Amino acid sequence: MISDIERVRAIADYQFGPGAGEALFPDDISITYSKTTGRIRHIYLGEKLLASVRPSDGFLTLTIAGAERLLKLGESRFTVVVSDVAAPMVSRGRSVFAKHVVEASPEIRPG
């Protein structure tokens, strides 16, 4: 049976490309689970939340800390350029609405 660490690494590899799972989630991560479904909900490294699993589709949503770990791969295949209007809000951790996306890498999957 696949372990939960292997599971979140596999999701990251699918979503962000080969090697992303290892870069994002070292062996000493901790995982919290939904109280109602028992499914993986949040992935932490120490006290820092790295990612959450979206219940709707099972994909990961990264925090700033998670994205910074992903950047260590040195590849920028999955980039999004936002408008000057949205940039200050995004830098404070807010979400990007589609109307503020100026450019996006073609490798990005919808959702």
C-alpha positions as CSV (number, residue, x, y, z in Angstrom):
1,M,0.0,0.0,0.0
2,I,1.2,3.5,-0.8
3,S,2.1,5.7,2.2
4,D,0.6,9.1,2.6
5,I,4.0,10.8,2.0
6,E,4.3,8.9,-1.3
7,R,0.8,9.9,-2.2
8,V,1.3,13.6,-1.7
9,R,4.7,13.4,-3.5
10,A,2.9,11.6,-6.5
11,I,0.3,14.3,-6.6
12,A,3.0,17.0,-6.6
13,D,5.0,15.2,-9.4
14,Y,1.8,15.0,-11.5
15,Q,0.8,18.5,-10.9
16,F,4.1,20.3,-11.0
17,G,6.4,17.9,-12.8
18,P,9.0,15.2,-12.0
19,G,11.0,15.9,-8.8
20,A,8.4,18.3,-7.3
21,G,7.2,15.8,-4.7
22,E,10.7,15.3,-3.3
23,A,11.5,19.0,-3.4
24,L,8.2,19.9,-1.6
25,F,7.8,17.1,0.9
26,P,10.9,15.8,2.8
27,D,10.5,12.7,5.0
28,D,9.9,14.7,8.1
29,I,6.6,16.4,7.0
30,S,3.4,16.0,9.1
31,I,0.0,15.4,7.6
32,T,-3.4,16.4,9.0
33,Y,-6.6,14.7,8.0
34,S,-10.2,15.8,7.6
35,K,-12.2,14.9,10.7
36,T,-15.2,14.0,8.6
37,T,-13.7,12.1,5.7
38,G,-10.3,11.0,7.0
39,R,-8.6,12.2,3.8
40,I,-5.4,14.1,3.6
41,R,-6.1,17.8,4.3
42,H,-2.9,19.7,5.1
43,I,0.9,19.1,4.8
44,Y,3.3,20.8,7.2
45,L,7.0,21.0,7.6
46,G,7.5,21.8,11.3
47,E,5.1,24.6,12.0
48,K,4.9,25.8,8.4
49,L,2.0,24.9,6.2
50,L,3.3,23.9,2.8
51,A,0.2,22.8,1.0
52,S,-3.5,21.8,1.3
53,V,-5.3,19.2,-0.7
54,R,-8.4,20.5,-2.4
55,P,-11.3,18.2,-1.6
56,S,-13.0,19.0,-4.9
57,D,-10.3,17.4,-7.2
58,G,-7.4,16.2,-4.9
59,F,-4.9,18.7,-6.3
60,L,-2.5,20.7,-4.1
61,T,-2.8,24.3,-3.3
62,L,0.6,25.7,-2.2
63,T,1.3,28.3,0.4
64,I,4.1,30.8,-0.1
65,A,6.4,28.4,1.9
66,G,5.5,25.5,-0.4
67,A,6.1,27.6,-3.5
68,E,9.5,28.7,-2.2
69,R,10.5,25.0,-1.8
70,L,9.3,24.3,-5.3
71,L,11.4,27.1,-6.7
72,K,14.5,25.3,-5.4
73,L,14.1,22.9,-8.4
74,G,15.4,25.8,-10.5
75,E,12.9,25.4,-13.2
76,S,10.3,27.9,-14.2
77,R,8.1,25.8,-16.4
78,F,5.0,26.6,-14.3
79,T,4.9,30.4,-14.1
80,V,2.1,32.9,-14.0
81,V,2.6,36.6,-14.7
82,V,0.0,38.8,-13.0
83,S,-1.0,42.4,-13.7
84,D,0.6,45.3,-11.9
85,V,-2.8,45.9,-10.2
86,A,-2.9,42.4,-8.7
87,A,0.8,42.0,-7.8
88,P,0.7,43.8,-4.4
89,M,-2.3,41.6,-3.3
90,V,-0.7,38.4,-4.5
91,S,2.6,39.3,-2.7
92,R,0.5,39.5,0.5
93,G,-0.8,36.0,0.0
94,R,-4.1,36.7,-1.8
95,S,-5.4,34.6,-4.7
96,V,-5.1,35.6,-8.3
97,F,-8.3,36.0,-10.3
98,A,-8.3,35.0,-14.0
99,K,-8.8,38.6,-15.2
100,H,-5.4,39.5,-13.6
101,V,-3.4,36.8,-15.4
102,V,-1.3,38.4,-18.1
103,E,0.6,35.3,-19.1
104,A,0.9,31.7,-18.1
105,S,3.1,28.8,-19.0
106,P,1.4,26.3,-21.4
107,E,2.3,23.4,-19.1
108,I,-0.1,24.6,-16.5
109,R,-3.2,22.4,-16.2
110,P,-6.6,24.0,-15.7
111,G,-8.0,23.8,-12.2
